């Protein structure tokens, strides 16, 4: 059996198996889902059976160009154009290999064909007499390979490249390579300790690298424009992606923990469609070319061509000579990963110069406290959650949000091993010294300074650590606030090797109105994206709707959909304590989360954890929440079928199908709603006891 379109369709249930293999997450045939290969916000992607061709296809109604069969999908993922015959064959081979279909006779056939195929030989700086000139077609035999020798591994080691990295990138040690020039004369290249020879993997061609030879590079096979070394080794998401001049540079950067790719050479064309796709996966795409004239000219040309893709250029502090011009030389000369990161930070300082200057004037200076103005009333809150997610904290004025937020932040600031009262919430402190940033859009500068000092005292600190930043943004316009927050987060991420937690106290003050759908979606999507890239907790504060189970406006809807957890701080007037109630948790029902209490302690002169609410009080609170839920639902519509009511609860509270059905059951059992109609197939609200 050989690889063909028909063979793959037969082996994968007409392509459905390919979609199951390459589309991550939980999705169902014929049902809409979020497209994992775009910055998708609405479920508009479908996999369906095309009855006309009897094959499965995919279509994204939110992205007109994203539509086709299983071969289109794999081509999109692997940057192949199935309209090109050679690319389509690549897609067939990739599916066969990666899915283990075993349509394998084709590999032997391809290898046999390769032996008799014409190749293009590209010459390096000098030409050996026995090897043909540039762009001359010759035939060749498949090279013979050998294990890496100690001397060869020592060569790579000087650049920080280990054998594991070589294997990861498919690099091999070549023992012998034989070719025939256009006059019919044969030539042989042999590896030795003095002249080692390596092979970089390519699609239908071979690239030889001979670092100590006069002829350093040799290309054999079908040399195509789509060569990208390191693309398959990239993670799904990351912060920096370097584009370098060569394969050795890619592996040298990878050995230091950086993401990198290279094209065939510094002067090779860089397709915009590739960069646009990578732009979504990586925060910064940066050219890191050689420091000689060729490298500098190429970097400048590519940056201009890719201007609309926001590609930057980082220039190394090297002389530009033959032995001191690229990132491999940079590491060989003793420079480290931290040196490169500091250079990257310096580049960001130039890009964000105006922003950082503006932000500096907003920084809270603990050595020079602000002049005390008239007292102002403000509503504060804090969000905590898992890295890569948003967690929202909400509540009414005077509910205790500020004190609860102080307990959370003090837990982050405390020294390792020190046990302090964080008001009943477990908080991971910050032993690695990553950035902890507070942006306040509501409090006065004087009030923020006071609250920060209470936090320091709770954490048993006299002065904050250098990685703790607090900014009062009250004096900025809403548009400026969003730009300042996102750009400074990026800067602090590199300065402090990460962001442990960031707080936006008053997220509604970043847009013109909470019911502006476009601005709400843009803000929350960017916040969620950065939380994932920086692997941090994004904390934001927003008011509740009157029901107490839903956040306000379109902004609240977006946060409620994206947030991993939502906590509401409420005042219990009967006991004069504040209660922390979960409105949303990632898994399960928020009604099953314990109610945490905290209140004022005169002896300690601060708020303290006061345990959990009793089971009876918790059950009462659950019924009150179900009451509010029923009132909200039936204020919109007088009656629902079971399916309509399930869907309405899912959309209102962003819970799963099973949880929504559980809420219906509880509301019915407690007499909040009842069935009616000829077949008892509808629900309506009845008189409620609360």
N, C-alpha and C positions, 0 to 999 in steps of 0.2 A: 504494500500500500504506500502511496506517496502523498505529500501534502498538497491539498487542493481546496478550493472553496467548498466544493461539494462534500469532500471527505470530512472536513471540519464540521460542517452543518450536520452531517449524519452522526458524528461522534458527540455532538453537544445538544441534541434535541432541537435541531433547527436554530441553533444559536442561543437558546435560553441558558444553557450551561455557561457560555462565555459571559453573559450579563451577570449571572450569579457569582462568577469568579472575580470580575473586575469592578463591580459596584459594591462598595462597603456599606455596612449598616443594615438595619432591618427595613426592607421594602417588600411590597407585594405586587404581583403581576396585575396590571390594569389599574392600580391605585397610584395617586400622585405622591411624589416624595421630593425632598430637597436634592437638587443636583450637587453631588459632592465635588464636581470639577469646576464649579463656578462659585462666586460669592453670592450664593443663593439665599433669599429671604422668604420666599413663598414656594410652597410645594406645587410645582407645575411640571415635573418631569414624570414620564410614564414609560414603562416597558409593556409592549402589547404584541399580539400575534397579527401580522399582516396576512389576511386571508388570500389576497391576490397572489402572493409569492410563497405562502405557507412558511414564512420565516418570522422570527421575533425581531422587533425593531424598538428603537428608543426615540422619544421626541420630548423636547423641553419647550413648552408653550411660552415660556418667558424668555427664551433665547432662540430666535428663529433658525439660526444656522446649526443648532445642535440637534440633528436628526439624522437617523440612518440605521443600518444594520449593525450586527456585532463587530464586523470588521471596521466600520467607521469608528466605533467607540474605542477599540484598541489602537487604531491609528491616531485618534485624538490624544489618547493618553501617552503614546510613545512618540508623538510628534512626526507621524507619517501621513502622507497624502495618498489615500487608496486609489486615487485617479491615476497615479503614476505606477506603472507596471512593477518596477523594482521595489517601490515602497509597499505595494500590495503583497508581494511575495514575502517581504520582511514581516508584515503583519501576520501572514499565515504561519511563518516559522516561529514567531514570538508566541502565538497562541498555542501551537503544538508543544513548544518547549516548556512554557510556564504552566500549562495545564496538564502536562505529562500525558498527552493523548497517544503518544507512541506511533505516530504516522511516519515512522522514522526512516524509511528507506531513502527519503529525500536528502538527508544529511550526507549519505554516502554519494548520492548522485551529484549533489552540489560540489562536494570535494573533488570528484572525478572531473567535473566540468572545469573546475578552477585550475586544474593542472594544465589544461590546454587553452586557457583563456589569455588574451592579450592583457598586458598590464602597462601602466604608466609609471615610469621611474623618475622621481623628482630628486634633483641633485642638491646637495647642501652648499657649503662655502667653497669647496674645491672638488675637482673631478679626478677620479682614479682612471688611469689609461684603459683598464680592462672593463670598465663599466660604461654603459652608453650615456650619451648626453641627455639633457633634460627633454621631457616629452617624447621620448622614443619608445615605441611599443616593443616589448620583448616577452618571451615566455619564461616560466619559472616552475620549479618543483616545490611542493610543500616543504617548508623548512623542518629540520629535525631539532627537537627541544631537549633540554637537559635540566637537572635540578640546579637551583641557585648555588653557586660556590661561595665560600667564605669571603673571597676577594670581591665578588659581585655584591654580596650583601653589605660589605664594608663601604662600597661605593655609595649605595643608597642610604646607608646609615648616617653619613655626613650631612644629609639633608633632613634627617629625622624620620626617614621612610623605612619602616620595618617590613619583614617578610609578610606579615599579616596584611599590611596595607597593599603590598604588591599583589597578593592573592585576591584581596577584595576588589581590586581594579582590573584583574585579569591579565596582569603583566607576566610574561614568560621569559625565560633565558633561552636564547637560540644557540644551538651548537654549530649548525651549518646552514647556509642558504646558497642555492644554486640558481643561476639565471642564464639566459641566452640573449646576446645583443642582436641588433638588427642585421648585422652581417653574418649571423649564424654562429659567431664565436661564443663559447660558453665561458662563464666566470663563476668562481666560488668564493664566498665570504665565510671564513672560519672564525669562531670565537676563540679567544685566548685570554690569559690573565692580563696581558697588556692591552688587548682590544676586545673587551666583552661586547656582546651583542644581545639586545633585548627586543621583544615584540610587543607592541601595543595592540589590543584587540580592535577590530574594525568590522563594519558590515560589508562583506564581499571584497575586502581588501586587507592588506597587511601593512603595518607601518613599523619599520625597523629603526632602532635607535642604537647608535654606536658612539658612546660619549667621548672616547679617546681616539677616534679615527678621523682622517681627513674628511671622509664622507660620513657625516653624522646621521643623516636621515635618508631613508629609502622607502618609497611607497610602491607596493606591488598589488595589483588587482584593479577593481573598479573604484577609482578615487572619486567620491561623491561630495557634494557641497554640504550634506546634512550631518557631517561628522561632529559629534559633541562628546568629548571624553569626560566621564564623571557624572553624566546626567542620570544614569540608572542608580547611582549610589546616593543621590540626594534624598534627604528626608521629606516627608509630606509637607512640613512647615518649618520655618527657621527664621532667624533674624538677619544674618548677613549671607549673601552669596557673592563670592568673588569670581570674576571672569579673568582668567590668566592667559599667558601666552603659550603654555605648553603643558604636556602631561606630567612632567616631573614637578612642575609648580603646583598642579592640582593635588598630587599625592603628598607633597611637602606640607601644604596647607591642611589637608585632611589629617595628617599625623599630629597636627597641633589643635585639632578639634574644630576647624573651620570648614564651611561648605564651599566647594569650588568646582568650576567646569572650565574647559577650554575648547575652542574651535580648532580647525586644522592649523591655523597660524594666527598671529596678531593681525595680519592684513586680510584674513578671510572675512567674508560677509557674515554679519550677525543678523539673522532673521528677526524682524520685529514681532512676529506672531509667537516666537519662542519666548522672547523677553516679556511679552504681555502675560503669558501664562505663568511664567516664573514670578512676575510681579505680585500676583495674588498670594503666592506661597511664601515669599520672602519680603521682609520689611525693606532691606537695602540691597540693591544690586550694584556692585562696584567693580569697575575696571581696575585691574592690578597688573599692568603690563611692565615690560622691561624699561629700564631707565636710559637706554640708548636712544638715538634719534628716531630710529624706526619705531620703537615701542611708544615713544611720546607722541609722535605724529599719528600713529594708529589709534591711540587712546583718545586723542583730541577729535579725530574724524568720527570714531564710533559714538562718542558722547554727543556730538552735534546731530548725527543721524538718529540717535535714540533719545533725543531731547524730551519728547512727549512721554517717554517711559520712565523718566526720572532716574536715569543711570548716572552715577557719580564716578569720579576718577580719583584714585589714591596713588600718589607718587612716592616711591621708596627713597630713603636718603642714601642712595648708592651712587658710585662714580659713573656708572654707565659703561664701564670697560667690559671686556669679554668675560672676565672672571668675577665681575661685581655689578650685576645689572638686574637680576630677577629675584623673586621671593625665595627661591631655593638657595641662592647665594646669601640672601638676608639671614636665613636661619643657619646656614653653614658658618657664617661669620660670627655667630654667637648671639644674635638678636633672638628674643623669645616671643612667645605668644602675647605676653603683657606689653611688650614694646609695640607690636602691631596694633593691639587694642587701643593703646594710648594714642597712636597716630590716627586711628579711626575716630577717636574722641575729638582730636584736634580738628579733623575734617568737619565733624558735626558742629564744632564751635563756630567755624566759618559759615556753614550753611545756616545755623540757627543764631547767628550773632545778634541780630536785632531782637529776636524773641528772648534770648537769655538776658540781654540788657534790660528789657522791659520787666522781666520776671524778677531780676535782682532787686528792683525798687519795691517789690511786693513781699520780699522775704522777711519773716519775723526775726528781728535782731534781739536775741536774749540779753546781750550785753548793754544794749541801748533801748530800753522799753519805750514804746510809743507814748506820746503825751496823752494823758487820760481825757477822753472826750465825755460828753453827756452819755449817760447810760442808755443803751438801746435794747429792745426786746427782739430776740431772734429764735427761730425754730431750727434745731440741729438734729442730725441723725448720723448713723454710720452703717456701713455694709461690710459684712465679713463672709467668706465662703472658701471653697476649694480653689487651688491654683488653676488658672485658666478659665475662671468663671466669675459671674457677677452675683453678689448677694446683697439684697436691698433691706434697709431698715427704715421703718416708717412709724408714724404716731402723731397724735395731736399735740398742740402747744401745752407745755407743762407736764407732759407724760413721763419725762425722765430720759428722753433720748440722749441728751448731752451727757448725762451722768453714765449712762450705759456705754456710750461711745468712749468716754474716758476710761472706763474699765477695760474695754477691748484694747485700746491703744497702749495703756500701761502694761498689759500683758505682753505686747510685742516689744516694748522698751526694756522690760525687766532683764536682769542679768540671768545667765543660764543657771539652772538649779535653784533659783530663788522662788519661793512660793508666796504669791500675793493674792489678794482677793480680786478676781476679775468678774465679780458679780454673777457667779454661777455658770460662766461660759469658759470652756477650755480654749485657750489661745496658745498657738505655737510662737515662741519668742524668735529672735532674729540673731542666732549665733554667728551666721556668716557675714553679718554686716551689710546686707543688701539694703537698698533704699526703701525708706518708709516715708510716704509723702501725703500731706494733707492740703487740699485746696478748698478754701472756705469762701463761699459766695454770698453768705448771708450775715455773718457776725461782723461787728465792728472790730477794728484792729485791737482795741483795748480789751474787749471781751474775749477775743480769741487768745490773746496773750495770757489773760487770767486763767482760762480753761486749760491751757497748755501747762501752766505751772501746777495746777491741781493734778494733772496727769503725771507730771514728773514726781510729785510727792508720793502719789500712790505707787509708783514704780520704784520708790526709794532712790531717786536720782536727784542730784543738785543741778545738773546741767545735761542737756540732751546730747547723745552721741552725734558724730559728724554726719552719719547717714540718715538722720531724722530731719526732714524738711517740712516747714509749715508756711503757707502763703495765704494772705488775705487778698482776695480778688474783687472785693466790693467795688473798688473804684474803676474797674475795667468794664468795657462794653461786653455784651453777651458773645459777640463774634470773636472778640479778642480772647476771651476766657477759654473757649474751646481750643483755639490754636495754641495758646500758651500751655495748656494742660497736656495736650498730646505730644507737642514737640519737646517739652521739658522732661516728660516721662521717658522719652527715647534717650535723651542726653543722660539722665540719671541712671538709666538701665546699664549703660556702658561704663559710667564713672564708678559705680558701686557693684558691678558684676551681677546685676539683677535687681528686681523690685520685689520686696517681700510683701508689701501691701500698699495700696493707694486708696485714698478717701476723697470723694467729691461730696462735700457737705452743701447740698442745695443744687442737685443736678438740673432741676427745672430752670435754673437761671442761666443755662448755657444755650437755650433756644428761645425763640420769641413767644411761643405759647405751647402748653402741654398738649393741645389738640391739633397742632400742626403735624400731620402724619409724615410728610417728607422729612422734616427736620428731626422728628423723633426717631424714625427708622435709621437715618444717617448717623445720628449720635450714638444710639445703642449698638448698632452694628460695628462701628469703629471701636467703641469701648470693649465690646466682646472680642473683637479680632485682636486688639492689643493685649487683652488679658491672656489670650491663648499664646501669642507670640512671646510675651514676656514671662509667661507661666506665673502669673501673680493673681492676687485676689483684688478685684475691683469693687470698692465699696461706694454705694450711692444712696441718696436720701430723697424720698418723694412722699407727698401726702396720700392718704387713703381716700377712696370714695366714701360717701356717708354710710354704706353698708358695712364697712370695716373688713371686707374680704377681697377688695379689688383696688388696685392703684389707679390714680386719676389720669384721665385723658388717654390720647394715643401714646404718649410717652410712657404712661403706666402700663398700657397693654404690651408695648414692646419689651419693657423691663420684666414684666410678669412672665412673658414668654421665654425670655433669654436667661433670666436669673436662675441659679441653682438653688437658691433659698431666699425666702422673704420673712423677716421678723418684724412684728408690730409691737411697739411699746405703748402700753395703756396704763392709765391711772386707776387704781382701785380705791375709790373714795372711802369705802367702808373701813378698810384697814390702813389707809394712807401709805400704800406701797405701790410700786410700779411692777407691772406684770409683762413678761416677755412671752409673746405668743407667736407661734409659727403659722404663717399664712401659706407657705409653700415649702416643700422639701422635695429633693430629687426623686426619692422613691418612697412609696407609701402615702399615708394620709397625714396632713398637718394636724388634724384633729387628735391624732394619737401621740403627738409630741408633748412632753411634760411642760406645764406652765411654770416658768421660773420667776421668782419674786426677789426684789431688792428694795431697800428702804434706808432712811437716814438713821445713823447711829450717833447719838449725842456725845457719848464718851470718846469715840474715835474721830468725831467731827467730819464724817464722810458717809457716803452710801456704802452699804454692805449687802452681801448675799443673804437672803432670808428663806432659802429652801424652796421647795416646790409646792404648788397648790395641792390641796387634798383631792382625792379621787372624786368626791362628791362635787366639789367646786369645779373640777375639770369637766365632769359630765354636764353640769349646768351651763358652763361656757360653751360646750359643744352644741347644746340645744339652742343657745342664743345665736350662735353662728349659723346654724341651719335655718333658723327663723329669718335672719337677715338675707341669707341666700335665696330662700323662697320668695321673699318680698321683692328682691331685685329681679328675679326671673319673671315673676308674674306681673310686674309693673310694665314689662315690655310686651307681654302677650297674655291673653286671658286663659288660654288652654294650650296644652302640648300633647302630642302623641309620645309614647315611650321613647322612640328613637329621636324625636325632636328635642325632648327634654334632656336626653343623654348628651346630644351634640351641643346644646346650649350651655350646659354645665362645663363641658370640656373646653368650649371657647371662652367662657367667662373666667374660669379658674385655671386654665391650661393644665388640666389633669388628664390622665389616661382614661380610656373607655371603662375599664373595670372600676376605677375609683369613682367616676361619675355615677355609675349604676349603684354603687354602694351608698352614695349620698341620697339618691332617689329612694332607696330602701329605708334609710334612716328617717327621712322626712315623712314618708308614708307611715312608718311604724309609730312616729311620735305625733301624728295627727296634724301635720303642717299642710299636707296636700292629700287629695283623694282622687280615686278613679271615678269616672262618670261616662255617660254615653250609652248607646244601645249595646255595644259589646264591651263596655268598660275598657275602651282602648285609648282614652284620653285622661289627662290629669288637670286638676284645677286647684287653686289655693283655697283653703278654708280658714275659719277664724283661728288665729294663733294665740297662745297663752302669754306671749311676751309683748 
